[in-house]
C-alpha cells in the first residue's frame, strides 16, 4: 500500500510540474503573439 502511495505522489508531482511548464509555455506564446500583432510593420522582415 505504501508503495502505491509513493507511485501516486510521483505521478501527481510530475503532473503538476508538466502543467506549470505548459502554463509558462502558453503564456510565453500569448505574449509573443500579442507583441507581433501590436507592431507588425516595425519589424523588418528578412526573406
Biopython code that builds the backbone (N, CA, C, O; Angstrom):
import numpy as np
from Bio.PDB.StructureBuilder import StructureBuilder

atoms = [
    (1, "UNK", "N", (0.839, -1.202, 0.000)),
    (1, "UNK", "CA", (0.000, 0.000, 0.000)),
    (1, "UNK", "C", (0.876, 1.256, 0.000)),
    (1, "UNK", "O", (0.595, 2.225, -0.706)),
    (2, "UNK", "N", (1.925, 1.220, 0.792)),
    (2, "UNK", "CA", (2.801, 2.383, 0.871)),
    (2, "UNK", "C", (3.433, 2.670, -0.489)),
    (2, "UNK", "O", (3.566, 3.821, -0.907)),
    (3, "UNK", "N", (3.816, 1.595, -1.158)),
    (3, "UNK", "CA", (4.438, 1.729, -2.474)),
    (3, "UNK", "C", (3.469, 2.414, -3.444)),
    (3, "UNK", "O", (3.863, 3.280, -4.225)),
    (4, "UNK", "N", (2.224, 2.017, -3.379)),
    (4, "UNK", "CA", (1.203, 2.594, -4.252)),
    (4, "UNK", "C", (1.091, 4.099, -4.004)),
    (4, "UNK", "O", (0.996, 4.889, -4.944)),
    (5, "UNK", "N", (1.103, 4.478, -2.735)),
    (5, "UNK", "CA", (1.003, 5.903, -2.392)),
    (5, "UNK", "C", (2.204, 6.660, -2.952)),
    (5, "UNK", "O", (2.061, 7.763, -3.480)),
    (6, "UNK", "N", (3.385, 6.062, -2.834)),
    (6, "UNK", "CA", (4.590, 6.720, -3.361)),
    (6, "UNK", "C", (4.464, 6.919, -4.865)),
    (6, "UNK", "O", (4.776, 7.988, -5.388)),
    (7, "UNK", "N", (4.008, 5.888, -5.549)),
    (7, "UNK", "CA", (3.837, 5.996, -7.006)),
    (7, "UNK", "C", (2.851, 7.112, -7.329)),
    (7, "UNK", "O", (3.076, 7.910, -8.239)),
    (8, "UNK", "N", (1.772, 7.160, -6.583)),
    (8, "UNK", "CA", (0.746, 8.176, -6.804)),
    (8, "UNK", "C", (1.346, 9.571, -6.610)),
    (8, "UNK", "O", (1.108, 10.473, -7.413)),
    (9, "UNK", "N", (2.118, 9.740, -5.547)),
    (9, "UNK", "CA", (2.748, 11.040, -5.296)),
    (9, "UNK", "C", (3.651, 11.425, -6.457)),
    (9, "UNK", "O", (3.651, 12.573, -6.901)),
    (10, "UNK", "N", (4.425, 10.449, -6.950)),
    (10, "UNK", "CA", (5.316, 10.720, -8.077)),
    (10, "UNK", "C", (4.514, 11.199, -9.280)),
    (10, "UNK", "O", (4.867, 12.188, -9.923)),
    (11, "UNK", "N", (3.434, 10.489, -9.573)),
    (11, "UNK", "CA", (2.614, 10.856, -10.725)),
    (11, "UNK", "C", (2.019, 12.247, -10.541)),
    (11, "UNK", "O", (1.979, 13.042, -11.480)),
    (12, "UNK", "N", (1.559, 12.536, -9.329)),
    (12, "UNK", "CA", (0.936, 13.842, -9.071)),
    (12, "UNK", "C", (1.961, 14.959, -9.239)),
    (12, "UNK", "O", (1.667, 15.984, -9.855)),
    (13, "UNK", "N", (3.162, 14.766, -8.694)),
    (13, "UNK", "CA", (4.177, 15.817, -8.822)),
    (13, "UNK", "C", (4.551, 16.010, -10.284)),
    (13, "UNK", "O", (4.712, 17.141, -10.742)),
    (14, "UNK", "N", (4.690, 14.918, -11.011)),
    (14, "UNK", "CA", (5.021, 15.009, -12.436)),
    (14, "UNK", "C", (3.928, 15.768, -13.178)),
    (14, "UNK", "O", (4.206, 16.619, -14.023)),
    (15, "UNK", "N", (2.681, 15.444, -12.847)),
    (15, "UNK", "CA", (1.530, 16.076, -13.495)),
    (15, "UNK", "C", (1.531, 17.583, -13.234)),
    (15, "UNK", "O", (1.372, 18.384, -14.156)),
    (16, "UNK", "N", (1.711, 17.956, -11.967)),
    (16, "UNK", "CA", (1.688, 19.387, -11.633)),
    (16, "UNK", "C", (2.848, 20.109, -12.298)),
    (16, "UNK", "O", (2.690, 21.236, -12.769)),
    (17, "UNK", "N", (4.013, 19.469, -12.342)),
    (17, "UNK", "CA", (5.177, 20.092, -12.988)),
    (17, "UNK", "C", (4.903, 20.328, -14.463)),
    (17, "UNK", "O", (5.183, 21.402, -14.994)),
    (18, "UNK", "N", (4.352, 19.316, -15.118)),
    (18, "UNK", "CA", (4.086, 19.463, -16.555)),
    (18, "UNK", "C", (3.036, 20.548, -16.783)),
    (18, "UNK", "O", (3.104, 21.277, -17.772)),
    (19, "UNK", "N", (2.077, 20.657, -15.886)),
    (19, "UNK", "CA", (1.047, 21.702, -16.032)),
    (19, "UNK", "C", (1.700, 23.076, -15.894)),
    (19, "UNK", "O", (1.385, 23.992, -16.654)),
    (20, "UNK", "N", (2.606, 23.221, -14.928)),
    (20, "UNK", "CA", (3.298, 24.503, -14.755)),
    (20, "UNK", "C", (4.063, 24.857, -16.024)),
    (20, "UNK", "O", (3.998, 25.989, -16.502)),
    (21, "UNK", "N", (4.796, 23.872, -16.572)),
    (21, "UNK", "CA", (5.576, 24.109, -17.795)),
    (21, "UNK", "C", (4.651, 24.514, -18.934)),
    (21, "UNK", "O", (4.948, 25.437, -19.692)),
    (22, "UNK", "N", (3.524, 23.813, -19.044)),
    (22, "UNK", "CA", (2.562, 24.128, -20.109)),
    (22, "UNK", "C", (2.035, 25.546, -19.945)),
    (22, "UNK", "O", (1.910, 26.285, -20.921)),
    (23, "UNK", "N", (1.725, 25.925, -18.705)),
    (23, "UNK", "CA", (1.201, 27.274, -18.463)),
    (23, "UNK", "C", (2.219, 28.315, -18.889)),
    (23, "UNK", "O", (1.884, 29.275, -19.583)),
    (24, "UNK", "N", (3.474, 28.120, -18.469)),
    (24, "UNK", "CA", (4.529, 29.070, -18.842)),
    (24, "UNK", "C", (4.649, 29.154, -20.355)),
    (24, "UNK", "O", (4.748, 30.242, -20.922)),
    (25, "UNK", "N", (4.639, 27.997, -21.002)),
    (25, "UNK", "CA", (4.779, 27.945, -22.457)),
    (25, "UNK", "C", (3.639, 28.710, -23.124)),
    (25, "UNK", "O", (3.865, 29.499, -24.041)),
    (26, "UNK", "N", (2.412, 28.469, -22.656)),
    (26, "UNK", "CA", (1.251, 29.139, -23.255)),
    (26, "UNK", "C", (1.324, 30.643, -23.036)),
    (26, "UNK", "O", (1.027, 31.419, -23.945)),
    (27, "UNK", "N", (1.718, 31.061, -21.832)),
    (27, "UNK", "CA", (1.812, 32.496, -21.543)),
    (27, "UNK", "C", (2.863, 33.132, -22.442)),
    (27, "UNK", "O", (2.646, 34.216, -22.984)),
    (28, "UNK", "N", (4.006, 32.457, -22.604)),
    (28, "UNK", "CA", (5.053, 32.984, -23.491)),
    (28, "UNK", "C", (4.523, 33.101, -24.911)),
    (28, "UNK", "O", (4.748, 34.107, -25.582)),
    (29, "UNK", "N", (3.822, 32.078, -25.364)),
    (29, "UNK", "CA", (3.270, 32.100, -26.724)),
    (29, "UNK", "C", (2.314, 33.278, -26.885)),
    (29, "UNK", "O", (2.376, 34.010, -27.873)),
    (30, "UNK", "N", (1.431, 33.450, -25.903)),
    (30, "UNK", "CA", (0.451, 34.538, -25.984)),
    (30, "UNK", "C", (1.156, 35.888, -25.984)),
    (30, "UNK", "O", (0.792, 36.778, -26.752)),
    (31, "UNK", "N", (2.163, 36.046, -25.129)),
    (31, "UNK", "CA", (2.900, 37.308, -25.090)),
    (31, "UNK", "C", (3.550, 37.588, -26.433)),
    (31, "UNK", "O", (3.477, 38.707, -26.939)),
    (32, "UNK", "N", (4.179, 36.587, -27.008)),
    (32, "UNK", "CA", (4.824, 36.753, -28.310)),
    (32, "UNK", "C", (3.804, 37.123, -29.372)),
    (32, "UNK", "O", (4.058, 37.981, -30.217)),
    (33, "UNK", "N", (2.658, 36.476, -29.325)),
    (33, "UNK", "CA", (1.610, 36.751, -30.313)),
    (33, "UNK", "C", (1.116, 38.186, -30.168)),
    (33, "UNK", "O", (0.920, 38.884, -31.163)),
    (34, "UNK", "N", (0.915, 38.625, -28.924)),
    (34, "UNK", "CA", (0.449, 39.991, -28.692)),
    (34, "UNK", "C", (1.478, 40.994, -29.193)),
    (34, "UNK", "O", (1.121, 42.001, -29.805)),
    (35, "UNK", "N", (2.748, 40.722, -28.936)),
    (35, "UNK", "CA", (3.803, 41.627, -29.402)),
    (35, "UNK", "C", (3.784, 41.706, -30.917)),
    (35, "UNK", "O", (3.893, 42.789, -31.492)),
    (36, "UNK", "N", (3.648, 40.562, -31.557)),
    (36, "UNK", "CA", (3.652, 40.529, -33.025)),
    (36, "UNK", "C", (2.451, 41.281, -33.590)),
    (36, "UNK", "O", (2.590, 42.045, -34.545)),
    (37, "UNK", "N", (1.284, 41.072, -33.009)),
    (37, "UNK", "CA", (0.067, 41.681, -33.564)),
    (37, "UNK", "C", (0.037, 43.183, -33.291)),
    (37, "UNK", "O", (-0.623, 43.932, -34.012)),
    (38, "UNK", "N", (0.747, 43.627, -32.254)),
    (38, "UNK", "CA", (0.737, 45.050, -31.927)),
    (38, "UNK", "C", (1.522, 45.864, -32.945)),
    (38, "UNK", "O", (1.056, 46.895, -33.431)),
    (39, "UNK", "N", (2.718, 45.385, -33.258)),
    (39, "UNK", "CA", (3.563, 46.169, -34.172)),
    (39, "UNK", "C", (4.119, 45.286, -35.284)),
    (39, "UNK", "O", (5.285, 44.896, -35.239)),
    (40, "UNK", "N", (3.304, 44.971, -36.269)),
    (40, "UNK", "CA", (3.784, 44.113, -37.359)),
    (40, "UNK", "C", (4.609, 44.869, -38.393)),
    (40, "UNK", "O", (5.425, 44.266, -39.090)),
    (41, "UNK", "N", (4.406, 46.196, -38.503)),
    (41, "UNK", "CA", (5.085, 46.951, -39.557)),
    (41, "UNK", "C", (6.483, 47.388, -39.131)),
    (41, "UNK", "O", (7.351, 47.604, -39.976)),
    (42, "UNK", "N", (6.705, 47.520, -37.810)),
    (42, "UNK", "CA", (8.013, 47.978, -37.342)),
    (42, "UNK", "C", (9.085, 46.909, -37.532)),
    (42, "UNK", "O", (10.257, 47.220, -37.744)),
    (43, "UNK", "N", (8.672, 45.656, -37.454)),
    (43, "UNK", "CA", (9.651, 44.567, -37.536)),
    (43, "UNK", "C", (10.098, 44.384, -38.982)),
    (43, "UNK", "O", (9.273, 44.114, -39.855)),
    (44, "UNK", "N", (11.385, 44.527, -39.240)),
    (44, "UNK", "CA", (11.885, 44.319, -40.608)),
    (44, "UNK", "C", (11.877, 42.842, -40.961)),
    (44, "UNK", "O", (12.439, 42.026, -40.231)),
    (45, "UNK", "N", (11.251, 42.496, -42.063)),
    (45, "UNK", "CA", (11.164, 41.091, -42.459)),
    (45, "UNK", "C", (12.284, 40.752, -43.430)),
    (45, "UNK", "O", (12.441, 41.385, -44.474)),
    (46, "UNK", "N", (13.063, 39.733, -43.060)),
    (46, "UNK", "CA", (14.160, 39.295, -43.926)),
    (46, "UNK", "C", (13.735, 38.043, -44.669)),
    (46, "UNK", "O", (13.378, 37.038, -44.056)),
    (47, "UNK", "N", (13.774, 38.106, -45.981)),
    (47, "UNK", "CA", (13.377, 36.947, -46.779)),
    (47, "UNK", "C", (14.599, 36.122, -47.163)),
    (47, "UNK", "O", (14.467, 35.102, -47.838)),
]
sb = StructureBuilder()
sb.init_structure("model")
sb.init_model(0)
sb.init_chain("A")
sb.init_seg("    ")
for serial, (resi, resn, name, xyz) in enumerate(atoms, 1):
    if name == "N":
        sb.init_residue(resn, " ", resi, " ")
    sb.init_atom(name, np.array(xyz, "f"), 0.0, 1.0, " ", f" {name:<3s}", serial, name[0])
structure = sb.get_structure()
